[in-house]
Amino acid sequence: MNRLHFLLLFFVGSLLLACNPTVKQSIDQQDTVVYPDLVNLKLTGQVDLPDSTQVYINTDENTMQPLLSAHVVNGSFTLAGELAEPNFYNLVMQKQKFKVYIESDRDYHFEGNVSGGAVRSGSFRTNSVAQNNYQTMEKVLKQELATLQAKSAGLRSSFDNPETYQAAVEQYERLSKQRGNYPDQLRKRYLDDPAVAASFKIYLIKEAMIGKDNHDIYHQILTAMPDSLKRLSMYRQAMAKVEQVHDFFAKMPDFPDIHPRNIVGDSLNLADLSANGSLLFVFWGSWNKEAKADIQQLKNKSAALRKLGVQPIFLTWEKDFDAWEKASKALSLGKHNYRLNTADQEFMVTNYAVRKLPHYLLVNAKDLKLINYAFTYPLDGQLENKLKEELWK
């Protein structure tokens, strides 16, 4: 290329850039990240740990990357800097994590309890309502569970006395049930309380088990949140979790009119069973001891099931025909014992989450509408009462 051509190209290029001043602006805009909910933090702490002990903040989603970091000096530390948004973060020291909700315009001071050179516990003094809600709830939960555990432990001597044994067993079962149910009850109490911070309610839903009994109310709570909170990643995570379950139930189809075959080759005809009140589909496998034990108990309750109008139907996707046949005969399952093909198995897994055996589906025999897609077989001998609760809702 001669000098004349080079000068000509340079002139044309300069002219194009001059006529298009938005080029640099668009490049600058692409390189600029805007954080509308940026949090300026100053968190002080008092903890009797050796100098140079690292203290840092991270998130549950990214535990490997400290977002802010400092070191203990003379038993104190100060963490200062910017965080992308209000959220529950972890204050970490000596691999111990302390949950803290960090938001703008709030004061935070951590006080740690050290024993044997290691931090054992700690709490925050703060004017953040959400963080105080969290700390209070954790304290109440710990105290109540400890109380119930102590009551259970106090029954040990009663187990050794034949006269008090049965009453002690029943009391122990009640206490065990209370311990299992208390976290959900406490969560519900906080979600129903208008004085509890909305951001803490989002956190409670995000950390909860979402299922048939709570997905709808959780969806309502999240939908009613202010727009300023809907921008936060914590909200998006909670809503995505709830919507997945919400959609699962909203799109759940009626039980399909499938025609699997039994051991002698006869096909299932659900229309022939429509006179029954309901159908209890029992998913099992010859290899599954728990399923076979439940089936034996079901058979022992056959008279009660007939009285309730409940017809058990046993379904498996057993690949080994001989193993299925042998187990079926040992359990005396009769003609309503069928083997699903691959397509029917995939339908059950996709639409009803039938993944772990045993699994029970309770279905209206007349219209094949689901009564309960995951009926829980009671282990306390109260099968009839459990079925009545489902059928008479």
N, C-alpha and C positions, 0 to 999 in steps of 0.2 A: 504494500500500500504506500503510495507516494504522499508527500507532505500535504499537498492540496486536498486529497481525499480525506486525510485525517482531520484537517481543520474543518472541512465541510461537515463531517459526522459529529464532531465536537459541538459545532454551532447548532446543528439540528437538535441534538440531545439536550443542550442547555435551554433551547427554546421550548421544548416539550415540558421540561421540569418547571419552567417559569409559568407556563400556562396551566399547570396542574398542581396548585399549592397544597391540595389535600393529601398528596402522597405521603409527605412526612407526618402529617397529622394522623393519618390512618395507621401508620406504623407505630407512632407513639401511643395511640389508643390501644393497639394490640398488646403492647408491652406493659400497660398500666393495669394493675389489679386493684379493684375497688372493694374495700371491706366496710359495708355500711354499718355493721354492728361491732366494730373494733372496740376491744376492751383494754383500757390502760390500767395495769395492775401494779399495786404495791402491797406485797404480802410479807409481813414480818413474822418472826418466829423465835421462840425460846425453847432450847432443847440442850440438855447437858451431854453433848457428844464431843468427841475430840475435834480440835481445829482441823480444817480442810476436809471434813466430812461433806460429801456432795449432797445437795438438796436440789431437787428439780421437779418440774411439772411436765406430765405427759397426759395422754388420753388412753382409754381402753382400746381404741381402734389402732393406735400407733404407740406401743409401749417402748419401742426401740429408740425413738427420737425425742430427746428432751426439748420442750418448747421454750422454757426458761430455766436457767440454772444458776446456783449460787453455792457458797461454801459456809460452813459454820465457823464463826470466829468468836472466841470467848463466850460460847454457849448461845450465840444469837446468829440469825441470818436474815437477809432481806432479799426477796425476789421482786424484781421490778422489770417491767417491759410491757409489750403489747401482745394480746391474744386475738385471734381472728373473730371470735364471737363468744357470747355468753354460753356456758356449757358446764357440765360436770367434768372436772378434771381430777387427776390424781396428784397429790403432793407426795413425792417419793423420797425416802431416806433409808439407807441400809436395807433396801429391798422391801421395806414396809410401805404400803400404800394407804393414804388417807383421802377419802373422797371429799371434794369441795366444789360447790357451785360458785363459779366466778362470774360476776357481772359488773357493769360499770358503776362508778360512784358508790362503791361499798368499801368498808374497811375490813381487813382480814388480819388476825393475829393467831398464830398457832402456838399451842403449848403442849409439849411432848413429855411423856413420862418415861424415864430411863431407868433400867435396872440391869446390873451386871454389864454395863457398857453398851447395852442395846436398847433401842426405843421400843417400848411395849404397847403403848397406847397414846392417844392424843386427841385434842379437840380444838375447834376454832372459836374464837370470840369474834363475832361479826354482826353487822346490822343487815345482812342479807336474809330476807324472810325465807327464801327457798332453802338456804343452807341450814338455818335454824330448824325449819320443818324436817329436813333430812336427819339432823342430829337427834332431835327429839324422838322421831319415829324409831330410829335405830336403838335408842336407849330403852324405849317402852317395849319394843319387840324382844330385846335381849332379856329384860327383867321378867316379862311374862312367860317366856319359854323356860327360863330358869326356875320360875315358881312351879310351873306344870311338871317339869322334870323332877323337882324335889318331891312333889306329891306322889309321883310314880315310884320314886325310890323308897318312899315311906311305906309302900305296900309290901315290901319284901318279906317282912315277918309274917304277914297275913297269908302268904302263899304256903307257909310251912304248917299252917293249922287247917286240918280238914274242915273244921266248922266255918272258917272264914274264907276258904280258898275260892269258892265260886263267886262270892261277892267281890273279892279282891280282883279276880280276873275281869269281871264286868267293869269295875271301876278303872282298872288299868286300860281297858279298851276305850272307855270314854275319854280318859286323859290323853291317850295316844291320838284319838280323833281330834280333840281340842288343839293339841300341838300342831297337828297337820293342817288344820283349818285356820289357825289364828293369823298367820301372815296375810292370807287373802282377806280376812275380815278387817284387819288393821288397814290394809291398803284401801279397801272400800271406804272405810271411815274417813280417811284422808282425802280421797277423791270426792266424797260427798260434802266435805267441809268447805264452805265458801271463803273462809279465812286462810286457807292453804294457798300458797303461791302457785300460779298457773304453770310456771316453769317446772316446779317440783311434780305437779300432776303429770306433765308430759314425761318426765323421767320415770315415774311409777309405771306408766303404761308401757313405756319402752322396755322396762325390765321385767314386765309381767308375762306370765304364760297366757297366751291368747287362745280362747276356745269358744265353744258353742254358747256358753252361758254369759260371756262378757264382751264378745267382739262388737256387738251392736251398741252397747252403752259407751264403750271406749271410743268407737267411731263418732258418736254424738259429742262426746267431751272434746275430742280433738278438733272436730269441725267447728266448734264454737270458740276456739282459741282466737285471740287477737292476731291480726296480720303480722304484727311485729315479731311474734313468736313463731309464726309459720315459716319465716325465712330461715330459722335455725336448723342446723343439721340434725340436732336431737329430735326436733319435731318431725322432720322428713323420715328419719329412721323409725320413729314410733308409728307414724301414719302408714308407712310402707308395710310394716309388720301387721298392723290391724287390717289394712285393706286386703292383704293376701288371704287372711282367714275370712274376712267379710265376703270377699268374692267367692271363696271356696264354698261357703254355705249358700250364698245367693244363687250360685250356678249349679248346686248339687242336684242331679237328676233323680227322678223316681227310680226305683229298682227296675232293672231291665228284664224283659221277658226272655230270659235265657233258657237254653235247652240242653244242659250238660247231661251226660249219661251216668247211670249207676253201674255197679259191678256186673250185673247181668245184661247190661246194654240198653235198659229202658231210659227214655228221656224224661227230664223234669218238665211237667206241664203245670205252670203256676195257676192257670185257669181252673184246674181241678181242685185247687186248694183255697179258692176264694171264699168258700163257706166258713172257713176258720176266721176267728177274730183277727189274729196276727200271726206272722211268720217270724221265727227266730233263726236267722241264718248263722250257723256256727262254722267259722273257718278254722280248720285244724290240719294237722299233718301227723303221719305215723311216727315221725322222729321227735315230736314235741310232747314231752312228758306232762307239762302243765295242761296242755289242751286235752290230753287223754284223761287226766284226773278230773278236769271240769266236766267232760262228757259223761263220765261215770256218775258224777253227782247229778247231772241233768237227768239221766235215766232213772235215778232214784226218786226224782221229783216228777216223773211222767204223769202220775194221776193228778197232781196239782196243776200241771201245765194244761192237761186236757180240760180241767175245770175252768181255767182262765181263758180257754180257747186259743192257746198258743201251740203252734205246730213247729217243732224243731226241724230244720233242714241242714244237713251236714255237707259242707263244701270243702274241697281241697284242690290244690294244683300239683298233687303228688306226681312225680315223674316215674317212680318205680311202681308199676301196677301190682306186682306180687306183694310188696310191702304194704301198699294200701289195702289190698284184699285181706291180707293176714290180720292187720290191725282192725279193720272193719268187722271181721268175724269175731275177733276177740272181744270187741266192745258191743257186739250184737246191734249194729246201727240200723239194720233193716233197709228198706228200699229207698228211703229219702236220704241217700248218701251218694253224692255225685262228685265227679272229677271235672274241674273247669279246664277249658282249653286256653291257649295263650292269650287270645283276644279278650276273653271274659276275665281272665286274671288281670290283665293290664287295665281293664275298665274298673275293676274293684280297687286297684291300687291308686289309680289316677283320681277317681271320683269320690272314693270313700276312705282313702288312706289306709287300706288294709295291707299293712306291712309286717306287723308283728303278730304272731300266733300265741294264744288263741285270740280271735276277734269276733265280735258279735254285732249283728245288724238286726234291729227290730223293725219290722215292716208291716204296714196294714195289708192284710191279705186281699181285700176287695179291690183297692185301687193302686197297690204297690207303692204308696207314698211312705217315705221313711218316717218312722216314729223316733228312732235314735240310731244314728249311723255308727255309734261306738258304745253300745250298751255295755256297762261294766258288770261282770258277773260277781255278785257278792260272795265273799269267802266266810261270812258269818252265819250261813244257814238261812239267810233271809231272802232267798230267791223270789218267793211268791210276793213278799211285800215290795221288793224292788220292782218287779214287773207291774204290780198294781199302781205304783207311783207313776210309771211310764204310761200305762194304758188309760189311766183315769185322770190324766192332767186336764 
